Amino acid sequence: MAFDQGLVRATACAIVDKLNKGEVTPLDLLDVLEQRIAEVDGKVNALPTLCFDRARSRARELMKKPAGKRGLLAGLPIPIKDLTAVEGVRTTQGSPIYKDTIPARSDIVVEHLEDHGALIYAKSNTPEFGAGANTFNEVFGATLNPWDTSKSAAGSSGGAAVALATGMAWLAHGTDMGGSLRNPASFCGIVGMRPSIGRVAHSPAFKIDRNLTVHGPMARNVEDLALLLDAMSGEHPADPLSLPVLPASFLSAARSGNKPKRIAYSPDLGITPVDPEVAAITRKAALRFAEAGAVVEEAHPDLREAHECFHVLRAFDFALTKAALLRTKRDQLKPEVIWNIEEGFKLTVEQLERAEAQRVALTLRTLEFFKTYDLLLTPATIVAPFPVEDRYVAECAGKKFDNYVEWLGIVYAITLACCPALSLPCGFTASGLPVGLQMVAAPRGEARLLAGAKLLEDILGVRDTTPIDPRAASRPAK
């Protein structure tokens, strides 16, 4: 079919409606994406591995079912982050060690999406093992921010965010430990959500109850995000932490019109510096909840242990998952990964005991906080997109960071508290770069979070700023 720019710009919900009505076929959508990728991806490097033959084969099988009977996604194409196994498709984890790996079986999350009618057509770029919030690796190189291709797309779900922002995807899969869904969403002007622990089933690896990392949805607007969360959610016997599907859909929650009554905003959660321009933009956006009748106050839960706690638990996770690689393939690991593993090796049982106790205490205080407030709002990132050559943010507002992850405290503190959180586009810097507002609800409060996010999205009016064509230099947004 002829390339249809209108389809590229359409929402995922609108596309699914067209699929269910038979107005467009899954094969049509794959043709549109293949041409869009050919035009755009050479400028941003978001989707380094394509699998259109596999996607078309599955589309033909899906199309044997009548329209309207093909699952929640009805044949909508979705890219999968390159950390996550897709059967028969090269899955590198951004590492030279796995540059030729082709999994024999997909992760549970991929199987679940395909059961709901998703077509996997690409793998999105990620830093090596998802380590670090700047998407570059030795296998595929760096992913560039389409708002200004000299800037970082953040990470580790950077390829997914860029694919959405440039119209190479309608929906995308991501993962999040220390903001890996929320950071790239903020930098690229799209929506990314870290769901509650267990909301999205995935294949356990290394530790049956490993829960710092979760899988979640990414989209260009809140309703599309909710649609994908519906397709990703549900329990699976192979994932003992997974939760059953709720009686009401997340899409219906997003559309419910339910309004929060009392909202907390914090520029820094009391634990981190923040760029003054980012603080001003996010504060202005948060205060607009008053237009919906909500009380907005400056407050945050006590998260004082977050840096120490996350450093220990993250290091332990790296030691669990990557120790064997350090012993046998050290020369192929990037310095940040080596540092993380070695930090894990140094840990004592006493440090682990302390960190786990800190997480419990921090979470209990956060639960108490949400008895007073419906939502907590903060910047999703403490800086605007930075030069892609910088491996990470070394300092902010005059404070130098001790390591390459400390600048992410505003998101990883929320990870530790077991809360669902998303990044919502909320404005632009003076140089035209996107800024995201982190919106947080109490554990398992996705429905309330999505309703609030849709409400603010409508008030702010920035929903239709993407997709864009990549830009070589930043300029103020219209």
Backbone torsions as a table, in degrees:
resi	resn	phi	psi	omega
1	MET	NA	160.8	177.0
2	ALA	-69.4	146.8	179.9
3	PHE	-62.4	127.5	-174.6
4	ASP	-115.5	99.3	179.8
5	GLN	-59.6	-30.4	178.9
6	GLY	-61.1	-39.8	178.1
7	LEU	-66.5	-38.3	178.2
8	VAL	-58.9	-39.4	-176.3
9	ARG	-84.1	-14.1	-176.9
10	ALA	-66.4	154.0	175.9
11	THR	-74.9	159.1	176.7
12	ALA	-63.0	-39.9	179.1
13	CYS	-61.4	-40.4	178.3
14	ALA	-67.1	-39.2	178.7
15	ILE	-64.3	-44.3	179.0
16	VAL	-61.3	-39.0	177.1
17	ASP	-61.9	-42.3	177.4
18	LYS	-64.2	-39.5	178.0
19	LEU	-62.9	-44.3	-178.2
20	ASN	-67.9	-28.2	178.6
21	LYS	-88.2	-4.8	-179.2
22	GLY	76.3	16.8	-179.7
23	GLU	-79.9	-17.3	177.8
24	VAL	-149.7	151.1	179.8
25	THR	-108.5	159.7	174.2
26	PRO	-56.2	-35.2	178.9
27	LEU	-66.7	-36.9	175.3
28	ASP	-58.4	-44.9	-177.0
29	LEU	-64.8	-39.6	178.3
30	LEU	-64.5	-38.1	176.2
31	ASP	-62.3	-43.6	179.5
32	VAL	-60.7	-46.2	-178.8
33	LEU	-65.7	-42.0	-178.2
34	GLU	-61.1	-39.6	179.3
35	GLN	-72.0	-40.3	178.8
36	ARG	-62.1	-42.5	178.9
37	ILE	-62.7	-42.2	179.1
38	ALA	-61.0	-34.5	-179.0
39	GLU	-78.3	-33.6	-164.5
40	VAL	-111.8	-39.4	-164.9
41	ASP	-67.6	-24.1	176.4
42	GLY	-61.9	-18.8	-179.9
43	LYS	-92.3	-16.4	-174.3
44	VAL	-131.1	-20.9	175.4
45	ASN	59.6	54.3	-178.9
46	ALA	-94.8	-34.7	-173.2
47	LEU	-123.6	77.5	-172.6
48	PRO	-72.4	-21.4	-179.7
49	THR	-119.6	121.6	178.9
50	LEU	-111.8	148.0	179.9
51	CYS	-141.0	55.5	-176.7
52	PHE	-67.3	-32.2	178.3
53	ASP	-62.9	-44.9	177.3
54	ARG	-60.9	-44.9	-178.6
55	ALA	-63.1	-41.9	-179.5
56	ARG	-68.0	-37.7	177.0
57	SER	-60.5	-44.4	179.3
58	ARG	-70.7	-33.0	177.1
59	ALA	-62.3	-42.4	180.0
60	ARG	-63.4	-38.8	176.5
61	GLU	-64.9	-43.1	-178.9
62	LEU	-64.3	-36.7	-176.3
63	MET	-71.7	-7.9	173.1
64	LYS	-71.9	-19.9	174.4
65	LYS	-84.7	149.9	179.1
66	PRO	-66.7	148.4	175.0
67	ALA	-56.5	138.7	-176.1
68	GLY	93.8	-8.4	-179.3
69	LYS	-123.1	26.8	-173.5
70	ARG	-111.3	20.6	177.5
71	GLY	94.0	173.0	-176.5
72	LEU	-58.1	-34.8	-176.6
73	LEU	-96.1	-14.5	165.6
74	ALA	59.3	20.2	-178.4
75	GLY	104.4	16.8	178.4
76	LEU	-76.3	130.1	179.1
77	PRO	-74.5	143.4	-179.0
78	ILE	-141.4	134.3	171.4
79	PRO	-85.5	149.1	179.6
80	ILE	-112.2	134.7	179.3
81	LYS	-59.1	141.3	-171.3
82	ASP	-72.7	4.5	169.7
83	LEU	-83.6	-16.8	-166.9
84	THR	-109.7	131.2	-172.7
85	ALA	-69.5	132.7	170.4
86	VAL	-124.1	123.2	-176.4
87	GLU	-53.3	125.2	174.9
88	GLY	78.4	4.7	-177.2
89	VAL	-121.3	132.3	179.2
90	ARG	-50.0	125.7	-177.4
91	THR	-132.1	103.5	-168.2
92	THR	-96.0	-17.7	-170.4
93	GLN	56.4	20.5	-179.7
94	GLY	68.1	18.8	-174.7
95	SER	-121.1	136.5	173.8
96	PRO	-56.3	-26.8	-179.2
97	ILE	-61.5	-35.0	-175.4
98	TYR	-113.7	21.5	-171.8
99	LYS	-63.4	-19.1	180.0
100	ASP	-116.5	16.3	-175.7
101	THR	-77.5	130.0	175.5
102	ILE	-124.2	105.2	-175.4
103	PRO	-63.8	146.6	176.9
104	ALA	-85.0	-17.3	180.0
105	ARG	-144.9	144.8	177.9
106	SER	-77.3	154.2	169.6
107	ASP	-61.2	154.3	178.3
108	ILE	-53.6	-40.7	-176.9
109	VAL	-62.7	-35.5	177.7
110	VAL	-70.5	-44.3	177.5
111	GLU	-58.7	-41.9	-179.4
112	HIS	-62.8	-45.1	178.4
113	LEU	-62.2	-43.2	-179.8
114	GLU	-66.7	-33.1	175.2
115	ASP	-62.9	-27.0	179.2
116	HIS	-94.5	13.2	173.6
117	GLY	91.7	14.3	175.9
118	ALA	-76.7	145.6	174.0
119	LEU	-114.1	119.8	-178.4
120	ILE	-88.0	117.6	-175.0
121	TYR	-120.1	-6.6	-176.1
122	ALA	-162.2	159.5	169.0
123	LYS	-109.9	133.8	-178.3
124	SER	-93.7	146.8	-173.1
125	ASN	-70.6	151.1	-176.3
126	THR	-149.9	153.2	169.8
127	PRO	-65.1	163.2	-179.9
128	GLU	-53.9	119.3	-179.1
129	PHE	56.4	20.3	-179.7
130	GLY	72.7	13.0	-175.1
131	ALA	-85.8	117.0	178.4
132	GLY	99.8	142.4	-175.4
133	ALA	-95.2	45.0	171.4
134	ASN	-143.7	122.4	-170.6
135	THR	-86.1	96.6	173.0
136	PHE	-150.1	152.4	175.9
137	ASN	-157.9	170.0	-176.1
138	GLU	-79.1	-12.0	-178.7
139	VAL	-86.2	-48.8	-172.3
140	PHE	-117.4	-10.8	-177.3
141	GLY	87.9	-161.5	-172.9
142	ALA	-94.4	146.2	169.2
143	THR	-94.4	133.9	-172.9
144	LEU	-104.7	147.4	-179.8
145	ASN	-74.6	122.9	-174.8
146	PRO	-69.4	-19.1	177.5
147	TRP	-73.0	-23.8	176.8
148	ASP	-165.8	104.6	-170.6
149	THR	-70.3	1.1	171.0
150	SER	-88.6	-3.4	-174.1
151	LYS	-108.0	160.8	177.1
152	SER	-73.3	147.6	171.6
153	ALA	-91.7	5.1	-173.0
154	ALA	63.8	-164.4	-176.6
155	GLY	-177.4	178.0	12.4
156	SER	-93.8	-3.7	177.4
157	SER	-89.8	42.2	-174.6
158	GLY	-67.9	-41.7	179.0
159	GLY	-61.3	-40.7	179.4
160	ALA	-63.2	-45.8	-178.4
161	ALA	-63.0	-41.9	-179.5
162	VAL	-68.2	-38.8	177.2
163	ALA	-59.1	-41.9	177.9
164	LEU	-66.5	-46.8	-175.1
165	ALA	-64.6	-25.0	-176.9
166	THR	-105.3	6.9	177.4
167	GLY	77.6	20.5	175.0
168	MET	-94.1	4.0	176.9
169	ALA	-159.2	148.7	171.9
170	TRP	-95.3	-32.5	176.6
171	LEU	-140.6	158.4	178.7
172	ALA	-150.5	150.0	176.5
173	HIS	-90.5	142.8	174.6
174	GLY	-145.3	175.2	173.6
175	THR	-133.0	160.4	-174.8
176	ASP	-147.8	122.6	168.5
177	MET	-112.1	-62.5	-179.7
178	GLY	-116.4	44.2	178.9
179	GLY	103.0	14.3	-172.2
180	SER	-66.3	-18.0	169.3
181	LEU	-93.1	-37.9	-172.3
182	ARG	-78.1	-39.6	-178.8
183	ASN	-62.8	-52.7	179.7
184	PRO	-66.5	-30.8	175.0
185	ALA	-60.6	-44.4	179.5
186	SER	-63.0	-46.9	-176.8
187	PHE	-69.9	-24.5	-172.9
188	CYS	-109.7	0.3	175.7
189	GLY	74.9	31.8	177.0
190	ILE	-126.6	-174.4	-176.9
191	VAL	-110.4	131.0	176.9
192	GLY	-136.3	136.8	-173.0
193	MET	-125.9	130.6	167.7
194	ARG	-94.1	110.1	178.3
195	PRO	-77.0	174.7	174.6
196	SER	-64.0	156.1	175.4
197	ILE	-56.4	128.2	176.9
198	GLY	90.8	-11.6	-177.7
199	ARG	-63.6	-37.7	179.8
200	VAL	-115.8	115.2	179.5
201	ALA	-69.1	141.6	175.4
202	HIS	-147.1	166.0	-177.1
203	SER	-73.9	120.4	178.0
204	PRO	-64.0	143.7	176.7
205	ALA	-143.0	131.8	173.4
206	PHE	75.7	-34.4	-176.8
207	LYS	-154.4	126.2	-170.9
208	ILE	-67.0	-29.5	-177.7
209	ASP	-113.0	30.5	176.9
210	ARG	-67.5	121.3	-170.8
211	ASN	-137.5	8.1	173.5
212	LEU	-66.2	-35.9	179.8
213	THR	-96.4	134.6	172.4
214	VAL	-130.6	160.9	173.6
215	HIS	-97.9	148.0	-178.4
216	GLY	-158.8	175.8	-175.1
217	PRO	-93.0	153.2	173.0
218	MET	-134.7	143.5	-175.9
219	ALA	-160.1	179.4	179.3
220	ARG	-94.7	-9.9	177.7
221	ASN	-154.2	170.2	-171.3
222	VAL	-70.0	-41.3	-179.8
223	GLU	-62.4	-43.5	177.9
224	ASP	-62.2	-39.4	177.4
225	LEU	-60.0	-44.4	-179.6
226	ALA	-64.1	-40.3	176.9
227	LEU	-57.7	-46.7	-179.4
228	LEU	-67.7	-37.7	177.0
229	LEU	-61.3	-38.8	175.5
230	ASP	-59.0	-42.0	-178.4
231	ALA	-73.1	-23.8	-179.2
232	MET	-89.3	-21.7	-170.6
233	SER	-79.4	158.1	175.0
234	GLY	130.2	149.7	-177.4
235	GLU	-80.1	158.9	177.3
236	HIS	-147.2	133.1	-175.9
237	PRO	-59.6	-25.0	-179.6
238	ALA	-78.8	-11.8	176.4
239	ASP	-117.5	95.6	-174.2
240	PRO	-62.8	-18.3	179.2
241	LEU	-87.9	-7.8	-171.7
242	SER	-70.2	147.2	-175.0
243	LEU	-104.1	150.1	176.7
244	PRO	-70.5	160.0	176.3
245	VAL	-65.8	138.9	179.2
246	LEU	-77.8	156.5	-178.8
247	PRO	-60.2	-37.7	179.3
248	ALA	-104.1	140.3	-177.1
249	SER	-71.5	157.0	175.7
250	PHE	-70.4	-29.9	176.5
251	LEU	-65.0	-41.1	177.6
252	SER	-65.9	-33.3	176.7
253	ALA	-64.9	-43.4	179.3
254	ALA	-61.6	-33.4	-176.4
255	ARG	-92.6	2.1	-170.8
256	SER	-68.7	-25.7	-175.2
257	GLY	78.5	4.3	178.9
258	ASN	-62.5	132.9	-174.6
259	LYS	-111.0	134.0	173.4
260	PRO	-69.8	148.6	-179.1
261	LYS	-98.2	-36.0	-175.5
262	ARG	-138.3	127.0	-173.0
263	ILE	-127.5	140.2	174.8
264	ALA	-105.5	137.5	171.6
265	TYR	-120.8	136.7	174.0
266	SER	-137.1	129.0	178.3
267	PRO	-73.7	-18.4	-169.5
268	ASP	-146.9	-0.6	-175.5
269	LEU	55.1	13.6	179.6
270	GLY	74.5	11.4	-172.9
271	ILE	-131.7	-2.2	-171.7
272	THR	-149.9	149.9	167.9
273	PRO	-70.6	162.8	176.2
274	VAL	-147.8	142.5	177.2
275	ASP	-61.6	131.8	-175.7
276	PRO	-58.2	-37.3	-179.8
277	GLU	-66.7	-41.5	177.7
278	VAL	-63.4	-43.5	178.2
279	ALA	-60.3	-43.4	-178.3
280	ALA	-65.2	-42.1	-178.6
281	ILE	-66.1	-44.6	-178.5
282	THR	-70.3	-37.0	177.7
283	ARG	-63.6	-44.7	179.0
284	LYS	-58.9	-42.5	178.9
285	ALA	-65.4	-43.7	-179.3
286	ALA	-61.1	-41.0	-177.1
287	LEU	-66.2	-19.1	179.8
288	ARG	-71.6	-11.0	171.2
289	PHE	-60.0	-23.1	177.9
290	ALA	-60.1	-27.8	178.4
291	GLU	-64.5	-21.4	177.3
292	ALA	-98.5	10.1	176.2
293	GLY	88.8	7.1	-178.8
294	ALA	-85.1	147.8	170.8
295	VAL	-84.6	127.3	179.6
296	VAL	-116.5	121.5	-177.6
297	GLU	-126.7	152.6	175.7
298	GLU	-86.5	114.3	-177.2
299	ALA	-164.8	160.0	174.3
300	HIS	-158.4	155.8	174.2
301	PRO	-69.6	163.5	178.2
302	ASP	-78.7	109.4	-177.1
303	LEU	-120.5	32.5	-169.3
304	ARG	-62.4	-24.9	-177.7
305	GLU	-87.1	0.4	-166.8
306	ALA	-57.1	-45.4	-175.8
307	HIS	-63.7	-50.5	-179.8
308	GLU	-62.5	-45.7	-177.0
309	CYS	-61.7	-48.6	-177.4
310	PHE	-67.4	-40.1	179.2
311	HIS	-56.9	-45.4	-178.2
312	VAL	-68.2	-49.4	-175.2
313	LEU	-69.0	-35.3	176.3
314	ARG	-66.7	-44.0	179.2
315	ALA	-62.0	-40.8	177.5
316	PHE	-61.7	-41.4	178.8
317	ASP	-62.2	-42.5	178.2
318	PHE	-65.5	-38.7	177.8
319	ALA	-63.9	-41.6	179.0
320	LEU	-62.3	-43.8	-168.8
321	THR	-93.2	-20.8	-172.1
322	LYS	-126.5	4.5	-177.5
323	ALA	-58.2	-43.2	-178.1
324	ALA	-62.9	-36.3	178.9
325	LEU	-68.5	-37.2	179.1
326	LEU	-64.2	-37.3	-179.3
327	ARG	-69.3	-34.4	-170.8
328	THR	-112.2	-20.9	-173.6
329	LYS	-135.1	31.9	-174.6
330	ARG	-52.6	-39.0	-175.7
331	ASP	-68.3	-11.8	-179.6
332	GLN	-104.5	5.8	-179.1
333	LEU	-101.3	143.9	178.8
334	LYS	-75.5	156.4	-173.2
335	PRO	-56.3	-38.4	-178.2
336	GLU	-64.5	-37.5	179.2
337	VAL	-68.5	-43.2	177.6
338	ILE	-58.7	-45.2	179.7
339	TRP	-59.0	-45.4	-178.9
340	ASN	-61.9	-43.3	-179.7
341	ILE	-64.9	-45.2	-178.4
342	GLU	-65.8	-33.8	173.2
343	GLU	-61.2	-37.7	177.7
344	GLY	-65.4	-38.9	179.2
345	PHE	-63.1	-28.9	-176.7
346	LYS	-78.5	-14.8	-172.4
347	LEU	-65.1	145.1	173.2
348	THR	-104.1	163.1	176.0
349	VAL	-60.0	-35.2	179.2
350	GLU	-63.3	-39.7	177.9
351	GLN	-64.8	-41.0	178.5
352	LEU	-65.9	-42.1	177.2
353	GLU	-57.6	-46.1	-178.5
354	ARG	-64.3	-44.0	-177.8
355	ALA	-64.8	-42.6	179.4
356	GLU	-65.4	-38.6	177.2
357	ALA	-66.0	-39.2	177.5
358	GLN	-61.7	-40.8	-178.8
359	ARG	-65.3	-41.0	178.0
360	VAL	-61.4	-47.4	-177.9
361	ALA	-64.3	-43.9	180.0
362	LEU	-61.3	-41.9	-179.5
363	THR	-67.9	-41.4	179.4
364	LEU	-62.6	-40.9	178.6
365	ARG	-66.4	-35.6	178.4
366	THR	-67.9	-40.5	176.2
367	LEU	-60.2	-41.2	178.4
368	GLU	-64.1	-39.6	178.6
369	PHE	-58.7	-41.1	-177.5
370	PHE	-76.3	-1.7	168.3
371	LYS	-74.1	-22.4	179.8
372	THR	-98.1	-37.9	-174.1
373	TYR	-116.3	141.8	177.4
374	ASP	-76.9	-38.4	-178.0
375	LEU	-141.4	151.9	172.5
376	LEU	-116.5	129.7	-179.1
377	LEU	-118.1	138.2	177.5
378	THR	-148.3	169.2	165.5
379	PRO	-59.1	143.6	175.1
380	ALA	-79.7	-30.1	171.4
381	THR	-135.3	151.1	-175.3
382	ILE	-86.6	-5.0	178.1
383	VAL	-136.3	162.2	169.3
384	ALA	-78.2	167.7	178.7
385	PRO	-49.8	132.4	-175.2
386	PHE	-106.3	167.1	-179.1
387	PRO	-55.3	134.8	-174.6
388	VAL	-63.6	-22.2	179.4
389	GLU	-71.2	-22.2	178.4
390	ASP	-75.0	123.7	-177.4
391	ARG	-66.5	-28.7	179.6
392	TYR	-164.4	176.8	177.5
393	VAL	-85.7	116.5	-176.2
394	ALA	-88.0	-26.6	178.0
395	GLU	-156.2	159.8	179.6
396	CYS	-150.0	133.1	177.0
397	ALA	49.3	39.7	176.3
398	GLY	87.5	-5.1	179.1
399	LYS	-101.1	127.3	174.8
400	LYS	-88.6	138.3	-177.7
401	PHE	-90.7	150.9	-176.2
402	ASP	-77.7	-23.9	-177.3
403	ASN	-154.5	179.6	-170.0
404	TYR	-81.1	-3.1	178.2
405	VAL	-112.8	-10.5	-172.8
406	GLU	-62.7	-27.6	-179.6
407	TRP	-66.4	-10.1	-177.9
408	LEU	-95.9	12.6	-175.2
409	GLY	-56.0	-33.1	-175.6
410	ILE	-67.9	-22.8	175.1
411	VAL	-99.1	-39.3	-176.8
412	TYR	-73.2	-20.6	172.6
413	ALA	-62.8	-36.3	178.5
414	ILE	-71.9	-36.5	172.9
415	THR	-55.6	-49.0	-177.9
416	LEU	-61.1	-33.7	-177.6
417	ALA	-81.2	2.5	173.4
418	CYS	67.0	25.5	-176.3
419	CYS	-95.2	146.4	166.8
420	PRO	-73.7	144.6	-177.6
421	ALA	-153.5	148.7	175.6
422	LEU	-136.8	160.5	172.2
423	SER	-106.4	124.7	-179.9
424	LEU	-113.6	129.7	175.5
425	PRO	-57.1	131.1	-175.0
426	CYS	-133.3	2.5	179.6
427	GLY	156.2	-173.4	-176.6
428	PHE	-135.1	150.4	173.4
429	THR	-71.8	172.0	177.9
430	ALA	-60.2	-26.3	179.3
431	SER	-92.2	8.1	173.4
432	GLY	86.1	19.4	179.3
433	LEU	-97.3	141.6	-175.7
434	PRO	-68.2	151.1	173.8
435	VAL	-128.7	135.3	179.6
436	GLY	-107.9	144.2	174.4
437	LEU	-100.2	121.9	175.0
438	GLN	-79.9	126.6	177.7
439	MET	-116.8	129.6	-171.4
440	VAL	-127.9	139.8	173.7
441	ALA	-124.0	169.9	176.6
442	ALA	-62.6	156.1	178.5
443	PRO	-47.6	134.2	-178.3
444	ARG	65.8	21.7	-179.7
445	GLY	-99.7	34.4	-177.5
446	GLU	-58.9	-38.4	-177.7
447	ALA	-62.0	-47.0	178.0
448	ARG	-63.5	-39.8	-179.9
449	LEU	-62.8	-46.2	-178.2
450	LEU	-67.3	-38.9	177.6
451	ALA	-62.5	-44.0	178.6
452	GLY	-65.8	-40.0	-179.2
453	ALA	-65.8	-41.9	178.5
454	LYS	-64.3	-40.1	178.7
455	LEU	-60.8	-48.8	-179.3
456	LEU	-69.1	-37.0	176.7
457	GLU	-56.8	-42.8	178.7
458	ASP	-65.0	-40.1	-179.4
459	ILE	-67.0	-43.3	-174.8
460	LEU	-73.8	-32.2	176.5
461	GLY	68.4	31.8	178.9
462	VAL	-110.0	13.6	-173.6
463	ARG	-63.0	-33.1	-172.1
464	ASP	-98.4	24.4	179.9
465	THR	-78.9	-17.1	176.0
466	THR	-121.2	155.5	7.7
467	PRO	-82.1	158.5	178.4
468	ILE	-127.3	162.3	167.6
469	ASP	-86.0	142.1	-179.0
470	PRO	-56.5	142.1	-177.4
471	ARG	-117.2	135.9	-176.8
472	ALA	-74.7	-24.4	179.5
473	ALA	-144.7	151.1	-178.4
474	SER	-72.3	152.3	175.0
475	ARG	-153.9	152.6	-178.0
476	PRO	-56.9	138.7	177.9
477	ALA	-71.5	149.9	178.1
478	LYS	-73.7	NA	NA
